[in-house]
Amino acid sequence: MTFNKITKYDNCDILKNKNDIEYYGYNKNKTYGEMIDLALINNCKIIIKNGYNGKWYLKGKNKEIDFLKIKINENIGNSRDGVCCYLIE
């Protein structure tokens, strides 16, 4: 999977409890770069950081970008500070 851009959405989590890879999440000490690499390898278009000191999650495996954008728009601002969603396009 290749990508053109990554967009960050603050205070946003989507597809809750639908972690496509590593159900219980990835260690909080993984880097943003490591998570991008894992997302690309696993064809996941969403990376979630569950708080400033929270775990990482990969979601949106094989989902359409338009569907994910709708879910993001429905959930922007609905999560606590520090939670963010990265959309890989």
DSSP file (Angstrom, degrees, kcal/mol; ACC not computed):
  #  RESIDUE AA STRUCTURE BP1 BP2  ACC     N-H-->O    O-->H-N    N-H-->O    O-->H-N    TCO  KAPPA ALPHA  PHI   PSI    X-CA   Y-CA   Z-CA
    1    1 A M              0   0    0      0, 0.0     2,-0.3     0, 0.0    42,-0.1   0.000 360.0 360.0 360.0 132.2    0.0    0.0    0.0
    2    2 A T        -     0   0    0     87,-0.1     2,-0.3    38,-0.0     0, 0.0  -0.742 360.0-153.0-112.3 167.1    1.3    3.4   -0.9
    3    3 A F        -     0   0    0     -2,-0.3     3,-0.1     1,-0.1    85,-0.0  -0.974  22.3-159.3-143.3 157.4   -0.1    6.8    0.3
    4    4 A N  S    S-     0   0    0      1,-0.4     2,-0.3    -2,-0.3    -1,-0.1   0.761  77.8  -7.3-100.5 -37.5   -0.3   10.4   -0.8
    5    5 A K        -     0   0    0      2,-0.0    84,-2.9    82,-0.0     2,-0.4  -0.991  50.4-139.5-157.7 161.4   -1.0   12.1    2.5
    6    6 A I  E     -A   88   0A   0     -2,-0.3     2,-0.4    82,-0.2    82,-0.2  -0.998  19.5-162.3-126.6 128.1   -1.8   11.6    6.2
    7    7 A T  E     -A   87   0A   0     80,-2.2    80,-2.8    -2,-0.4     2,-0.4  -0.932   8.2-145.2-114.7 133.8   -4.4   13.8    7.9
    8    8 A K  E     -A   86   0A   0     -2,-0.4     2,-0.5    78,-0.2    78,-0.2  -0.823   9.7-167.6-100.3 134.7   -4.6   14.1   11.7
    9    9 A Y  E >   -A   85   0A   0     76,-2.9    76,-2.5    -2,-0.4     3,-0.6  -0.976  16.0-142.9-121.7 115.5   -8.0   14.6   13.4
   10   10 A D  E 3  S+A   84   0A   0     -2,-0.5    67,-0.8     1,-0.2    74,-0.2  -0.427  78.4  14.1 -78.6 153.0   -7.8   15.7   17.1
   11   11 A N  T 3  S+     0   0    0     72,-2.1    68,-1.7    69,-0.2    66,-1.1   0.883 101.6 123.6  53.4  44.8  -10.3   14.4   19.7
   12   12 A C    <   +     0   0    0     71,-0.7     2,-0.3    -3,-0.6    -1,-0.2  -0.994  31.6 166.4-142.6 131.4  -11.4   11.7   17.3
   13   13 A D        -     0   0    0     -2,-0.4     2,-0.3    62,-0.3     3,-0.2  -0.991  14.7-173.1-137.3 136.8  -11.7    7.9   17.5
   14   14 A I        +     0   0    0     -2,-0.3     4,-0.2     1,-0.2     3,-0.1  -0.839  59.9  26.7-127.0 166.8  -13.7    5.8   15.0
   15   15 A L  S >  S-     0   0    0     -2,-0.3     3,-1.9     1,-0.1    -1,-0.2   0.901  80.7-154.6  50.6  48.9  -14.6    2.2   14.7
   16   16 A K  T 3  S+     0   0    0      1,-0.3    -1,-0.1    -3,-0.2    -3,-0.0  -0.252  72.6   9.5 -58.4 138.4  -14.4    1.7   18.4
   17   17 A N  T 3  S+     0   0    0     -3,-0.1    -1,-0.3     1,-0.1    -2,-0.1   0.682 102.6 105.1  62.2  21.6  -13.7   -1.9   19.4
   18   18 A K    <   +     0   0    0     -3,-1.9     2,-0.6    -4,-0.2    42,-0.4  -0.408  42.4 163.5-123.6  54.9  -13.0   -2.8   15.8
   19   19 A N        -     0   0    0      4,-0.2    40,-0.2     1,-0.2     4,-0.1  -0.642  21.1-165.0 -76.3 117.3   -9.2   -3.0   15.9
   20   20 A D  S    S+     0   0    0     38,-1.4     2,-0.4    -2,-0.6     3,-0.2   0.838  72.8  33.6 -76.7 -33.0   -8.2   -4.9   12.8
   21   21 A I  E    S+B   58   0A   0     37,-1.0    37,-0.7     1,-0.3     4,-0.2  -0.979 126.3   4.2-125.9 135.8   -4.7   -5.7   13.8
   22   22 A E  E >  S-     0   0A   0     -2,-0.4     3,-2.9     2,-0.1    -1,-0.3   0.984  71.8-148.7  55.8  76.5   -3.5   -6.4   17.4
   23   23 A Y  E 3  S+     0   0A   0      1,-0.3    -4,-0.2    -3,-0.2    -1,-0.1   0.796  93.0  47.7 -47.3 -41.6   -6.9   -6.3   19.1
   24   24 A Y  E 3  S-     0   0A   0      1,-0.2    -1,-0.3    33,-0.0    -2,-0.1   0.353 115.9-114.8 -88.1   7.5   -5.5   -5.1   22.5
   25   25 A G  E <   -     0   0A   0     -3,-2.9     2,-0.3    -4,-0.2    -1,-0.2  -0.026  30.0 -70.5  88.4 169.4   -3.4   -2.3   20.8
   26   26 A Y  E     -B   56   0A   0     30,-3.0    30,-1.8     1,-0.1     9,-0.0  -0.720  59.6 -82.9-101.1 151.6    0.2   -1.6   20.3
   27   27 A N    >   -     0   0    0     -2,-0.3     3,-1.8    28,-0.2    -1,-0.1  -0.181  34.0-126.2 -52.5 139.5    2.6   -0.4   23.1
   28   28 A K  T 3  S+     0   0    0      1,-0.3    -1,-0.1    25,-0.1    26,-0.1   0.687 105.6  67.8 -63.2 -18.7    2.4    3.3   23.7
   29   29 A N  T 3  S+     0   0    0     24,-0.1    -1,-0.3     2,-0.0    -2,-0.1   0.524  73.1 108.8 -83.9  -5.3    6.2    3.5   23.2
   30   30 A K  S <  S-     0   0    0     -3,-1.8     2,-0.2     1,-0.1    -4,-0.0  -0.398  72.8-117.9 -64.6 150.2    6.0    2.7   19.5
   31   31 A T     >  -     0   0    0      1,-0.1     4,-2.1    -2,-0.0     5,-0.2  -0.479  15.7-113.5 -88.4 162.0    6.8    5.7   17.4
   32   32 A Y  H  > S+     0   0    0      1,-0.2     4,-2.1     2,-0.2     5,-0.2   0.902 119.5  52.8 -56.4 -43.5    4.5    7.4   14.9
   33   33 A G  H  > S+     0   0    0      1,-0.2     4,-2.3     2,-0.2    -1,-0.2   0.895 106.8  51.2 -61.9 -42.2    6.8    6.2   12.1
   34   34 A E  H  > S+     0   0    0      1,-0.2     4,-2.4     2,-0.2    -1,-0.2   0.892 109.8  50.8 -62.2 -38.8    6.6    2.6   13.3
   35   35 A M  H  X S+     0   0    0     -4,-2.1     4,-2.5     2,-0.2    -2,-0.2   0.878 107.8  51.8 -69.4 -36.7    2.9    2.8   13.3
   36   36 A I  H  X S+     0   0    0     -4,-2.1     4,-2.5     2,-0.2     5,-0.2   0.940 110.2  49.6 -62.2 -45.6    2.8    4.1    9.8
   37   37 A D  H  X S+     0   0    0     -4,-2.3     4,-2.3     1,-0.2    -2,-0.2   0.927 112.4  46.9 -58.6 -45.9    4.9    1.3    8.6
   38   38 A L  H  X S+     0   0    0     -4,-2.4     4,-2.1     1,-0.2    -1,-0.2   0.893 111.3  52.0 -63.4 -40.2    2.7   -1.3   10.4
   39   39 A A  H  <>S+     0   0    0     -4,-2.5     5,-2.5     2,-0.2     4,-0.4   0.921 111.2  46.8 -62.5 -44.1   -0.5    0.4    8.9
   40   40 A L  H ><5S+     0   0    0     -4,-2.5     3,-0.9     1,-0.2    -2,-0.2   0.914 111.7  50.4 -65.9 -42.8    0.9    0.2    5.4
   41   41 A I  H 3<5S+     0   0    0     -4,-2.3    -1,-0.2     1,-0.2    -2,-0.2   0.881 117.8  40.0 -60.7 -38.5    2.0   -3.4    5.8
   42   42 A N  T 3<5S-     0   0    0     -4,-2.1    -1,-0.2    -5,-0.2    -2,-0.2   0.314 109.5-119.3 -97.7   7.6   -1.4   -4.4    7.1
   43   43 A N  T < 5 +     0   0    0     -3,-0.9    19,-1.7    -4,-0.4     2,-0.5   0.856  59.7 152.4  57.5  39.0   -3.5   -2.2    4.6
   44   44 A C      < -     0   0    0     -5,-2.5    -1,-0.2    17,-0.2    16,-0.2  -0.866  31.9-167.8-100.5 132.5   -5.0   -0.2    7.5
   45   45 A K        +     0   0    0     -2,-0.5    43,-2.9    14,-0.4     2,-0.4   0.488  67.6  65.9 -98.2  -4.2   -6.0    3.3    6.7
   46   46 A I  E     -DC  59  87A   0     13,-2.2    13,-2.5    41,-0.2     2,-0.4  -0.973  53.6-175.3-124.5 131.7   -6.6    4.5   10.2
   47   47 A I  E     -DC  58  86A   0     39,-2.1    39,-3.0    -2,-0.4     2,-0.4  -0.995  11.9-164.0-119.2 129.1   -4.1    4.9   13.1
   48   48 A I  E     -DC  57  85A   0      9,-2.9     9,-2.3    -2,-0.4     2,-0.6  -0.946  11.3-161.9-113.9 132.6   -5.5    5.9   16.5
   49   49 A K  E     -DC  56  84A   0     35,-2.5    35,-2.1    -2,-0.4     2,-1.8  -0.968  16.5-149.1-108.2 113.9   -3.4    7.2   19.4
   50   50 A N  E     - C   0  83A   0      5,-2.9     5,-0.3    -2,-0.6    33,-0.2  -0.359  62.3 -39.5 -87.8  59.8   -5.6    6.7   22.5
   51   51 A G  S >  S-     0   0    0     -2,-1.8     3,-1.6    31,-0.8    31,-0.2  -0.236  79.1 -68.5 107.9 163.9   -4.4    9.7   24.5
   52   52 A Y  T 3  S+     0   0    0     29,-0.3    -1,-0.1     1,-0.3    30,-0.1   0.842 139.4  24.2 -57.0 -34.8   -1.1   11.4   25.2
   53   53 A N  T 3  S+     0   0    0     -3,-0.2    -1,-0.3    -4,-0.0   -25,-0.1   0.059 107.5 114.5-116.6  21.7    0.1    8.4   27.1
   54   54 A G    <   -     0   0    0     -3,-1.6    -3,-0.2     1,-0.2    28,-0.0  -0.334  67.4 -92.1 -95.5 173.0   -2.2    5.8   25.4
   55   55 A K        -     0   0    0     -5,-0.3    -5,-2.9    -6,-0.1     2,-0.3  -0.207  36.8-115.1 -73.3 168.2   -1.8    2.8   23.2
   56   56 A W  E     -BD  26  49A   0    -30,-1.8   -30,-3.0    -7,-0.2     2,-0.3  -0.806  28.5-167.5-103.0 148.0   -1.8    2.8   19.4
   57   57 A Y  E     - D   0  48A   0     -9,-2.3    -9,-2.9    -2,-0.3     2,-0.4  -0.993  12.7-146.2-137.1 145.6   -4.5    1.1   17.3
   58   58 A L  E     +BD  21  47A   0    -37,-0.7   -38,-1.4    -2,-0.3   -37,-1.0  -0.941  31.3 156.5-111.0 133.3   -4.8    0.2   13.6
   59   59 A K  E     + D   0  46A   0    -13,-2.5   -13,-2.2    -2,-0.4   -14,-0.4  -0.850  37.4  60.8-143.2 175.4   -8.2    0.2   12.0
   60   60 A G    >   -     0   0    0    -42,-0.4     3,-2.0    -2,-0.3   -15,-0.4   0.733  58.4-177.2  76.2  24.1  -10.0    0.5    8.7
   61   61 A K  T 3  S-     0   0    0      1,-0.3   -17,-0.2   -17,-0.2    -1,-0.2  -0.371  73.9 -10.8 -59.9 124.0   -8.4   -2.5    7.0
   62   62 A N  T 3  S+     0   0    0    -19,-1.7    -1,-0.3     1,-0.2     2,-0.2   0.644 101.8 140.5  60.4  18.8   -9.6   -2.7    3.4
   63   63 A K    <   -     0   0    0     -3,-2.0    -1,-0.2     1,-0.1     2,-0.2  -0.615  58.0-104.4 -89.1 152.8  -12.3    0.0    4.1
   64   64 A E     >  -     0   0    0     -2,-0.2     4,-2.0     1,-0.1     5,-0.2  -0.497  21.3-128.1 -74.9 142.9  -13.1    2.7    1.5
   65   65 A I  H  > S+     0   0    0      1,-0.2     4,-2.6     2,-0.2     5,-0.2   0.888 108.5  55.7 -58.3 -42.2  -11.7    6.2    2.2
   66   66 A D  H  > S+     0   0    0      1,-0.2     4,-1.8     2,-0.2    -1,-0.2   0.901 107.5  49.1 -60.9 -41.0  -15.1    7.8    1.7
   67   67 A F  H  > S+     0   0    0      1,-0.2     4,-2.0     2,-0.2    -1,-0.2   0.923 112.2  48.5 -61.7 -45.2  -16.6    5.5    4.4
   68   68 A L  H  X S+     0   0    0     -4,-2.0     4,-2.4     1,-0.2    -2,-0.2   0.877 108.5  53.5 -65.4 -38.0  -13.8    6.4    6.8
   69   69 A K  H  X S+     0   0    0     -4,-2.6     4,-2.7     2,-0.2    -1,-0.2   0.884 107.5  51.5 -64.4 -38.2  -14.2   10.1    6.2
   70   70 A I  H  X S+     0   0    0     -4,-1.8     4,-1.8     2,-0.2    -2,-0.2   0.937 111.1  47.7 -62.0 -46.3  -17.9    9.9    7.0
   71   71 A K  H  X S+     0   0    0     -4,-2.0     4,-1.0     2,-0.2    -2,-0.2   0.886 111.9  50.2 -63.1 -39.5  -17.0    8.1   10.3
   72   72 A I  H >X S+     0   0    0     -4,-2.4     4,-1.3     1,-0.2     3,-1.0   0.947 109.5  50.2 -63.1 -48.5  -14.4   10.7   11.1
   73   73 A N  H 3< S+     0   0    0     -4,-2.7    -1,-0.2     1,-0.3    -2,-0.2   0.833 109.4  52.5 -60.7 -32.5  -16.8   13.6   10.5
   74   74 A E  H 3< S+     0   0    0     -4,-1.8    -1,-0.3     1,-0.2    -2,-0.2   0.738 118.6  36.0 -71.8 -22.9  -19.4   11.9   12.8
   75   75 A N  H X< S+     0   0    0     -3,-1.0     3,-2.1    -4,-1.0   -62,-0.3   0.433  76.9 127.3-117.0  -0.9  -16.8   11.6   15.6
   76   76 A I  T 3< S+     0   0    0     -4,-1.3   -64,-0.2     1,-0.3   -65,-0.2  -0.396  86.1  11.5 -60.2 129.6  -14.6   14.7   15.5
   77   77 A G  T 3  S+     0   0    0    -66,-1.1    -1,-0.3   -67,-0.8   -65,-0.2   0.423  98.9 105.0  85.0  -1.1  -14.6   16.3   18.9
   78   78 A N    <   +     0   0    0     -3,-2.1     2,-0.3   -67,-0.6   -66,-0.2   0.465  67.3  70.4 -92.4  -1.0  -16.2   13.4   20.6
   79   79 A S  S    S-     0   0    0    -68,-1.7     3,-0.1    -4,-0.3    -2,-0.0  -0.743  89.0 -94.8-113.7 163.3  -13.1   12.0   22.3
   80   80 A R    >   -     0   0    0     -2,-0.3     3,-1.6     1,-0.2   -69,-0.2  -0.160  57.6 -72.4 -69.5 167.0  -11.0   13.4   25.2
   81   81 A D  T 3  S+     0   0    0      1,-0.2   -29,-0.3   -70,-0.1    -1,-0.2  -0.319 119.1  31.3 -59.0 140.7   -7.9   15.5   24.7
   82   82 A G  T 3  S+     0   0    0      1,-0.3   -31,-0.8   -31,-0.2     2,-0.4   0.096  87.5 114.2  97.5 -22.2   -5.0   13.6   23.4
   83   83 A V  E <   + C   0  50A   0     -3,-1.6   -72,-2.1   -33,-0.2   -71,-0.7  -0.684  43.6 172.2 -81.2 131.3   -6.9   11.1   21.4
   84   84 A C  E     -AC  10  49A   0    -35,-2.1   -35,-2.5    -2,-0.4     2,-0.4  -0.986  26.1-146.3-144.0 155.8   -6.3   11.5   17.7
   85   85 A C  E     -AC   9  48A   0    -76,-2.5   -76,-2.9    -2,-0.3     2,-0.5  -0.966   8.8-158.0-121.1 131.2   -7.0    9.7   14.5
   86   86 A Y  E     -AC   8  47A   0    -39,-3.0   -39,-2.1    -2,-0.4     2,-0.6  -0.954   6.8-156.0-110.6 126.2   -4.7    9.6   11.5
   87   87 A L  E     -AC   7  46A   0    -80,-2.8   -80,-2.2    -2,-0.5     2,-0.6  -0.905   5.1-154.8-103.3 122.7   -6.2    9.0    8.1
   88   88 A I  E      A    6   0A   0    -43,-2.9   -82,-0.2    -2,-0.6    -2,-0.0  -0.867 360.0 360.0 -99.3 118.6   -3.8    7.5    5.5
   89   89 A E              0   0    0    -84,-2.9   -83,-0.2    -2,-0.6    -1,-0.1   0.373 360.0 360.0-111.9 360.0   -4.9    8.3    1.9
